């Protein structure tokens, strides 16, 4: 799917905070989740992922490469093993389709300084819905580069309105400024995946229960028919 990227290069970083130690894992079974980061080139996808993983900001990335990261986290007292795919933003339709089918949840990033990247969000949501064939695709919208307020072309209100229309969680922040927005967005995305899985589990159990009832009813009808004869 992609290569692992080292994130301990301090060259051109916004801050020099040392990478945090992995959190102490709670007892119990580890949940696994595959998350995909989508967005137009140069919106800050890689910077967002690296900020979440290491609390560092790296200026330079190769926009033509994609990377897969593994990360352990504790979310709501639950052990979570994440695979995070940072897409290149220039992938063709075949690659993008493969990414969507692989992923459980999707973080879609746009830049507040790039209106086209914002307008891409609607198309991406429709694309996810079409491929996943699900009513509740797990997707979170992240507006990046909030530190560049003087270059803003997409308002916070526009982002919030779109997220409401698409029934997605919305976060706005900056991968550069050292805030917790990337962490909050990834953690909420996992919660969305967890909620969807729980809903699908209930639907499967309900469907299985209905099938059992149908079989029993057929058997009873057959027995009644034999008695009448």
Beta strands, then each sheet from edge to edge (+ up, - down):
strand 1: 31-38
strand 2: 67-75
strand 3: 78-86
strand 4: 105-111
strand 5: 139-144
strand 6: 169-172
sheet 1: 2+ 3- 1- 4- 5- 6-
end
